[in-house]
Amino acid sequence: MPTSAAPEASPRPDLRRDIGTIGLIWTSVGSIIGSGWLFGALFAAQAAGTAALVSWAVGALAITVLAFVHAELGAAYPVAGGTARFPHYAFGSVAGASFGWFSWLQAVATAPIEVMASLNYLSVHATWVQTGENRLTAAGYGLAVAFMAFFVLVNFFGIRWLAHTNSVATWWKIAIPLLTIAALAGTTFHADNFGHQGFAPFGVEGVLSAISTSGIIFALLGFEQADQLAGESRDPARDIPRAVIGSILIGALVYLALQVVFIGALPQSAFAHGWADLTFADKAGPFAGLALTAGLGWLAALIYIDAVVSPTGTGLIYTTAASRVSYGLSRNGYVPAVFERTTARGVPWFSLLFTFLVGLIVFLPFPTWQKLVGFVTSASVLMYAGAPLALGCLRKQDPGRYRPYRLPGGLFWAPVAFVVSNLIIYWAGWDTLWRLGLAIVLGYLLLGGSALLGLNPRAPHLDWWPAQWLPVYLVGLGLISWQGGYCSGGPASSVSCGATGALPLWWDMAVIAGFSLLIYFWAHSVRLPDAETQEYIGSVDVPPGP
């Protein structure tokens, strides 16, 4: 039965429910089709050879499992910054603050990644933007500031204007990859490329490593953006499941087709030093380089234009998402109440400005696209891991809630999705995870400071008991990664990163699966009492459709 509570109260103007089905789908698709299409096929082929096709398929399947979990939660709990708040409802303040920090980390760092991608392509014609090592010059940093300021300006016009702007950009962002697929497949396609050095020249380890380290998961990220904007959806009961599931299917099909034509269009000269050393001269970029090799100068020109438009559109959406996540964190009492302040248009202006400033700082320690992408991927999948944990609990803690979309076999798929999340994190490599661990510690220091200084009058009491599994989970996952065989640059057998390689292939995945199930059922056994969950959920309800 549906609950009958009133909408969430706010001391400021409520977020306006102005975005419909197409706007939500395009929001997620616009996030998925970003800089990943410009670089993902090259890096995946370098890591796995022709077997990169398997890597994309496995990555898409893994993300789809997570997407179905998010579809149920996003429709049942249509709140701003949903991915940061689902664990809060199930496990209370300590777990909620932790997963909220993971969510904000990935969102706030993604816009700078997309700006870096644009500037990398732009530097082909504007050499003053970057140095020879693809690092920003002083003038390039100034241009990066201008890009970030543009994201903020569009957001200040409100969610309706954002949806319209993103819809136009997304049509372009989808059209150019599809045109690239058709043009390369029709003019320069060599079927014998798929057998070069065998199907999987780097073995199973290469296939699995490519999923997390070559940009595959990063490229497929973005389906959850519909969840982040659920509080501004006109009809979340109908639109959230369609947007979440539909966007990942569209994105997966586009990326798989791009990988096929990329391999097929490679000239024989590209294989001179093997798959691992595929390169393109003059910073042309993978698809622009193939277009020039095939004599398709007009296509290369379009790709260069898209290299600015496509990442810019994705950066625009993630600027929105980061501001909504911090808004949600404030509603839960984790960060200062000032983050809830909104304009007359319902835009959380302080959250937006804070996202802008932090984004500018991110450019400094991570001056290249490659240095940022592994960090964001790991933070993202760690954020996703909170959703399957919450789904199984909320089915029991909030059984009477109206669920517009109910995942069939949800109590089976929830632990499966949690295992999948942890495998993706593990494949990212030890050198990525220990750096992420440092960011997590910093987050705890920042969130703790807000609580100690009393900067939010709704600061929650600390629910330590329901989160007793969390430190074991984070530390344990790090220890398994340390003893495993993966680095951010590939298998530890060929790249040194401090991983010991003590856990052999297949046994390591069995250990991850067993550890994940232990944490999953431990977390469920100590979840919040039903009454406290209802208190945290408060008046969140599924509004009727228009």
C-alpha positions in Angstrom: 0.0 0.0 0.0 1.3 3.5 -0.7 2.3 5.6 2.2 0.3 8.8 2.7 2.8 11.3 4.0 3.3 14.8 2.8 6.2 15.9 0.7 9.5 16.6 2.4 9.6 19.9 4.2 12.4 22.3 3.7 13.3 25.7 5.2 14.0 26.8 1.7 12.1 26.6 -1.6 11.7 22.9 -2.5 13.4 21.5 -5.5 11.0 21.8 -8.4 9.6 18.7 -10.1 10.2 19.9 -13.7 11.9 17.0 -15.5 10.1 14.3 -17.4 10.9 10.9 -18.9 13.0 12.1 -21.9 14.9 14.6 -19.8 15.8 11.9 -17.2 16.9 9.4 -19.8 18.9 12.0 -21.6 20.5 13.0 -18.3 21.8 9.5 -17.7 22.7 8.8 -21.4 24.4 12.2 -21.5 26.5 11.2 -18.5 27.4 7.7 -20.0 28.4 9.0 -23.5 31.2 11.3 -22.4 34.9 11.2 -22.7 34.8 7.4 -22.3 33.9 6.9 -26.0 36.9 8.9 -27.1 39.5 6.8 -25.2 37.9 3.6 -23.9 38.2 1.5 -27.0 41.9 2.2 -27.3 42.8 1.5 -23.7 40.6 -1.7 -23.6 42.3 -3.0 -26.7 45.7 -2.3 -25.3 44.8 -4.2 -22.1 43.0 -7.2 -23.6 43.4 -7.3 -27.4 40.3 -8.6 -29.2 39.1 -10.0 -25.9 38.2 -6.4 -25.0 34.8 -7.3 -26.5 34.4 -9.7 -23.7 35.5 -7.0 -21.2 32.9 -4.6 -22.5 30.2 -7.4 -22.3 31.1 -8.3 -18.7 31.3 -4.7 -17.7 27.9 -4.0 -19.2 26.4 -7.0 -17.5 27.8 -6.0 -14.1 26.6 -2.4 -14.4 23.1 -3.7 -15.6 22.8 -5.7 -12.4 23.5 -2.6 -10.4 21.2 -0.6 -12.6 18.2 -2.8 -11.8 18.9 -2.4 -8.0 19.1 1.4 -8.4 15.9 1.4 -10.5 13.8 0.0 -7.6 15.4 2.2 -5.0 15.2 5.4 -7.1 11.5 4.9 -7.9 10.6 4.0 -4.3 12.6 6.8 -2.7 12.5 9.7 -5.1 14.9 12.0 -3.2 17.6 14.4 -4.3 21.0 12.7 -4.1 19.5 9.2 -3.8 22.7 7.1 -3.9 24.0 9.0 -0.9 20.8 8.5 1.1 19.7 4.9 0.6 22.4 3.4 3.0 21.4 6.1 5.5 17.9 4.8 5.6 19.0 1.2 6.1 22.0 1.6 8.4 21.8 5.1 9.9 24.2 8.0 10.2 27.7 6.4 10.2 27.1 4.2 7.1 25.0 6.9 5.4 27.8 9.5 5.9 30.4 7.1 4.5 28.5 6.2 1.3 27.5 9.8 0.9 31.2 10.8 0.9 31.9 8.1 -1.7 29.1 9.4 -3.8 30.2 13.0 -3.6 33.9 12.1 -4.3 33.1 10.5 -7.6 30.7 13.2 -8.7 32.8 16.2 -7.9 35.9 14.7 -9.6 34.1 13.7 -12.8 33.5 17.2 -14.2 37.3 17.9 -14.1 37.9 14.6 -15.9 35.6 15.7 -18.7 37.2 19.1 -19.0 40.6 17.4 -19.2 39.4 15.2 -22.1 38.1 18.3 -24.0 41.4 20.2 -23.4 43.4 17.1 -24.5 41.7 17.1 -27.9 41.6 20.9 -28.1 45.4 21.0 -27.7 45.9 19.4 -31.1 45.0 22.8 -32.6 45.7 25.0 -29.6 49.1 23.9 -28.5 49.2 26.5 -25.7 46.7 24.6 -23.7 48.9 21.6 -22.7 52.6 20.7 -22.4 54.1 17.8 -24.3 53.2 15.5 -21.3 49.5 16.4 -21.6 49.7 18.6 -18.5 47.8 21.9 -18.3 49.7 25.1 -18.8 48.8 28.2 -16.9 46.7 29.4 -19.8 45.2 25.9 -20.1 44.2 26.0 -16.4 42.5 29.3 -17.0 40.5 27.7 -19.8 39.6 24.9 -17.5 38.3 27.4 -15.0 36.1 28.9 -17.8 34.7 25.4 -18.6 33.8 24.8 -15.0 32.3 28.3 -14.7 30.1 27.5 -17.7 28.8 24.4 -15.9 27.8 26.5 -12.9 26.1 29.2 -15.0 23.9 26.6 -16.8 22.9 25.0 -13.5 21.9 28.4 -12.0 19.1 28.7 -14.6 17.4 25.7 -13.0 16.7 22.1 -13.7 14.2 22.7 -16.6 16.8 24.7 -18.5 19.5 22.1 -17.7 17.3 19.3 -19.1 16.6 21.2 -22.3 20.3 22.1 -22.7 21.4 18.5 -22.0 18.8 17.0 -24.4 20.1 19.0 -27.3 23.8 18.2 -26.4 22.9 14.5 -26.0 21.4 14.2 -29.5 24.8 15.4 -30.8 26.7 13.2 -28.4 24.9 10.0 -29.6 24.9 11.0 -33.3 28.7 11.4 -33.6 29.6 8.0 -32.2 27.0 6.4 -34.4 28.2 8.2 -37.4 31.8 7.1 -36.6 30.6 3.5 -36.3 28.9 3.6 -39.7 31.7 5.4 -41.5 34.6 3.2 -40.2 32.6 0.0 -40.7 31.7 1.0 -44.3 35.1 2.2 -45.4 38.0 0.5 -43.6 37.2 -2.8 -41.8 39.7 -5.6 -41.6 38.2 -8.8 -40.2 41.6 -10.5 -39.9 42.5 -7.9 -37.2 40.3 -9.9 -34.7 42.7 -12.8 -34.8 45.9 -10.9 -34.3 48.0 -12.6 -31.6 45.0 -14.8 -30.7 41.7 -13.8 -29.2 43.0 -13.1 -25.7 46.8 -12.3 -25.9 46.9 -11.2 -22.2 44.8 -14.0 -20.9 41.9 -13.9 -18.4 43.8 -11.4 -16.2 43.9 -8.9 -19.1 40.2 -9.3 -19.8 39.3 -8.7 -16.1 41.8 -6.0 -15.5 40.5 -4.0 -18.5 37.0 -3.8 -17.0 38.2 -1.5 -14.2 41.5 0.0 -15.4 41.0 0.8 -19.1 38.0 3.0 -18.8 35.2 0.5 -19.4 33.4 0.9 -16.1 34.2 4.6 -16.2 32.6 4.9 -19.6 29.4 3.1 -18.4 29.0 5.2 -15.3 26.2 7.7 -15.3 23.0 5.6 -15.2 22.5 6.7 -11.6 22.1 10.4 -12.6 18.3 9.8 -12.9 18.4 8.7 -9.2 20.2 11.8 -8.2 17.5 13.9 -9.8 14.5 11.8 -8.6 13.5 14.6 -6.3 12.9 16.8 -9.4 11.1 14.2 -11.5 7.5 14.9 -12.5 6.6 11.1 -12.3 9.3 9.1 -10.6 7.1 6.0 -10.4 7.2 5.7 -14.1 10.3 7.5 -15.2 13.1 6.5 -12.9 13.1 2.7 -13.8 12.9 3.6 -17.5 15.7 6.1 -17.3 18.1 4.0 -15.3 17.7 0.7 -17.2 17.2 2.3 -20.6 20.3 4.5 -20.4 22.6 1.7 -19.5 21.3 -0.5 -22.4 21.8 2.4 -24.9 25.3 3.1 -23.6 26.4 -0.5 -23.6 25.3 -1.1 -27.2 27.0 2.1 -28.4 30.3 1.2 -26.7 30.4 -2.4 -27.8 29.8 -1.3 -31.4 32.6 1.3 -31.1 35.0 -1.4 -29.9 34.2 -3.6 -32.8 34.8 -0.9 -35.4 37.9 0.3 -33.6 39.6 -3.1 -33.9 38.4 -3.7 -37.4 39.6 -0.3 -38.6 43.2 -0.6 -37.2 45.8 -0.5 -40.0 48.4 -3.2 -39.9 51.1 -0.7 -39.0 49.3 -0.2 -35.6 50.3 -3.7 -34.6 54.0 -3.1 -35.1 54.7 -3.4 -31.4 51.7 -5.4 -30.4 48.4 -4.6 -28.8 49.9 -3.1 -25.6 51.6 -0.4 -27.7 48.9 0.8 -30.0 49.5 4.5 -30.5 48.4 7.4 -32.7 50.8 10.1 -33.9 50.4 13.8 -33.3 47.9 13.4 -30.4 45.2 12.7 -33.0 43.3 10.5 -30.6 42.1 6.9 -31.3 39.0 7.5 -33.5 40.2 10.8 -35.0 43.5 9.0 -35.8 41.6 6.1 -37.5 39.5 8.6 -39.5 42.6 10.4 -40.8 44.2 7.1 -41.7 41.2 6.1 -43.6 41.1 9.5 -45.5 38.0 10.6 -43.7 39.1 14.1 -42.8 35.5 15.4 -42.4 34.9 12.7 -39.8 38.1 13.6 -37.9 36.9 17.2 -37.8 33.5 16.2 -36.4 35.2 14.0 -33.8 37.4 17.0 -32.7 34.3 19.1 -32.3 32.6 16.3 -30.4 35.7 16.0 -28.2 34.7 19.3 -26.8 30.9 19.0 -26.9 30.6 15.4 -25.5 32.8 15.7 -22.4 31.4 19.2 -21.7 27.8 17.8 -21.6 28.9 15.1 -19.2 30.7 17.5 -17.0 27.6 19.7 -16.9 25.5 16.8 -15.6 28.1 15.8 -12.9 28.3 19.4 -11.7 24.6 19.1 -11.1 24.9 15.7 -9.5 27.6 16.8 -7.1 25.6 19.8 -5.9 22.5 17.5 -5.3 24.6 15.0 -3.4 25.9 17.6 -1.0 22.4 19.0 -0.7 21.2 15.5 0.3 24.1 15.1 2.8 23.0 18.4 4.4 19.4 17.2 4.6 20.7 14.2 6.5 22.7 16.4 8.8 26.2 15.3 7.8 27.5 18.6 6.4 26.7 22.3 7.3 23.1 23.4 6.8 24.3 26.1 4.4 24.4 23.5 1.7 20.6 23.4 1.6 20.2 27.0 0.6 18.4 27.2 -2.7 17.5 30.0 -5.2 14.0 31.0 -6.2 14.4 28.5 -9.0 15.1 25.7 -6.6 18.8 25.5 -7.3 21.0 24.6 -4.3 23.4 27.5 -4.9 25.9 27.1 -2.1 26.3 23.4 -3.0 26.9 24.4 -6.6 29.5 27.0 -5.8 31.3 24.6 -3.4 31.4 21.9 -6.2 32.9 24.5 -8.5 35.7 25.4 -6.1 36.6 21.8 -5.3 36.6 20.9 -8.9 39.2 23.6 -9.6 41.4 22.2 -6.8 41.1 18.7 -8.3 43.0 19.8 -11.4 46.1 20.5 -9.4 47.1 17.0 -8.0 45.5 15.2 -11.0 46.8 17.1 -14.1 45.9 14.5 -16.7 42.8 12.5 -17.8 44.6 9.2 -17.1 45.5 10.0 -13.5 41.9 10.9 -12.6 39.9 8.1 -14.3 41.0 5.2 -12.1 40.3 7.1 -8.9 36.8 8.1 -10.0 36.0 4.6 -11.1 36.9 3.1 -7.8 35.0 5.8 -5.8 32.0 5.2 -8.0 31.7 1.5 -7.6 32.3 1.8 -3.9 29.3 4.2 -3.9 27.3 1.7 -5.9 28.0 -1.0 -3.3 25.8 0.7 -0.8 22.6 0.3 -3.0 22.4 -3.5 -3.0 23.1 -3.5 0.8 20.3 -1.1 1.3 17.8 -2.8 -1.0 17.8 -6.1 0.9 17.4 -4.3 4.2 14.7 -1.8 3.1 12.6 -4.6 1.7 12.3 -5.8 5.3 12.4 -2.5 7.1 9.9 -0.7 4.9 7.7 -3.5 3.6 4.5 -1.5 3.1 6.1 1.1 0.8 4.7 1.5 -2.7 7.4 0.3 -5.1 6.6 1.4 -8.6 9.3 -0.9 -9.9 10.0 -4.1 -7.9 13.0 -6.0 -9.0 12.0 -9.7 -9.5 14.1 -11.9 -7.2 15.4 -8.8 -5.5 16.6 -10.6 -2.4 18.7 -12.9 -4.6 20.1 -10.1 -6.9 21.0 -7.7 -4.1 23.8 -9.9 -2.7 24.9 -10.8 -6.3 25.1 -7.0 -7.1 27.2 -6.5 -3.9 29.6 -9.2 -5.0 29.8 -7.7 -8.5 30.6 -4.3 -7.0 33.5 -5.6 -5.0 34.9 -7.5 -7.9 35.0 -4.3 -9.9 36.7 -2.5 -7.1 39.3 -5.4 -6.7 40.1 -5.4 -10.4 41.0 -1.7 -10.2 44.2 -2.6 -8.5 46.0 -2.1 -5.2 47.7 1.2 -6.1 44.3 2.7 -6.8 42.6 1.4 -3.7 45.2 2.6 -1.2 44.9 6.1 -2.7 41.1 5.9 -2.4 41.6 4.8 1.2 43.4 8.1 1.9 40.5 10.1 0.5 38.1 8.1 2.6 40.1 9.0 5.8 40.0 12.7 4.7 36.3 12.5 4.3 35.8 11.1 7.8 37.9 14.0 9.2 35.8 16.6 7.3 32.4 15.1 8.2 33.6 14.7 11.8 34.6 18.3 12.0 31.1 19.4 10.9 29.5 17.4 13.7 31.9 18.6 16.4 31.4 22.2 15.4 27.6 21.9 15.3 27.3 23.3 11.8 24.0 21.6 11.1 21.2 21.7 13.7 19.9 18.3 12.4 23.2 16.5 13.0 22.1 12.9 13.7 23.2 10.8 16.6 25.9 8.3 15.5 24.5 4.9 14.7 27.7 2.9 15.4 26.0 -0.5 16.0 24.3 -0.8 12.5 27.6 0.2 10.9 30.0 -2.2 12.8 30.7 -4.1 9.6 31.8 -1.0 7.7 35.4 -0.7 8.9 35.9 -4.5 8.5 34.6 -4.2 4.9 36.8 -1.3 3.9 40.0 -2.6 5.5 39.3 -6.2 4.4 38.8 -5.2 0.8 42.0 -3.3 0.9 43.9 -6.3 2.3 42.5 -8.7 -0.3 43.6 -6.2 -3.0 47.1 -6.0 -1.5 47.4 -9.8 -1.6 45.8 -10.0 -5.0 47.2 -9.8 -8.5 46.0 -6.5 -10.0 47.5 -3.0 -10.5 46.0 0.0 -12.1 48.2 -0.6 -15.1 47.2 -4.3 -15.5 48.0 -7.7 -13.9 50.6 -7.5 -11.1 52.6 -10.2 -13.0 53.5 -7.6 -15.6 53.2 -4.3 -13.7 54.6 -3.6 -10.3 52.4 -1.7 -7.8 53.0 -3.3 -4.5 50.4 -6.1 -4.9 51.9 -9.4 -3.7 50.1 -11.7 -6.1 49.6 -14.3 -3.4 46.0 -15.0 -4.4 46.0 -16.8 -7.7 43.4 -16.3 -10.4 39.9 -17.6 -9.7 40.8 -18.2 -6.0 41.0 -14.4 -5.6 37.5 -14.1 -7.0 36.2 -16.8 -4.7 37.7 -15.0 -1.8 36.1 -11.7 -2.8 32.7 -13.5 -3.3 32.9 -15.2 0.1 34.0 -12.0 1.9 31.3 -10.0 0.2 28.5 -12.4 1.3 29.9 -12.4 4.8 29.7 -8.6 4.9 26.3 -8.6 3.2 24.6 -10.9 5.7 26.4 -9.4 8.7 25.2 -5.9 7.7 21.6 -7.2 7.4 21.8 -8.8 10.8 22.6 -5.5 12.5 20.5 -3.2 10.3 18.5 -0.4 11.9 15.3 -1.3 13.7 12.3 -0.8 11.5 11.0 2.1 13.6 14.3 4.0 13.3 14.4 3.4 9.5 10.9 4.9 9.2 12.1 7.9 11.2 15.0 8.5 8.9 12.9 8.0 5.8 10.4 10.5 7.2 7.9 11.9 4.8 9.6 10.7 1.6 6.8 9.4 -0.7 6.2 8.6 -4.3 4.2 11.5 -5.8 1.4 10.7 -8.2 2.1 11.1 -11.9 0.9 14.2 -13.8 
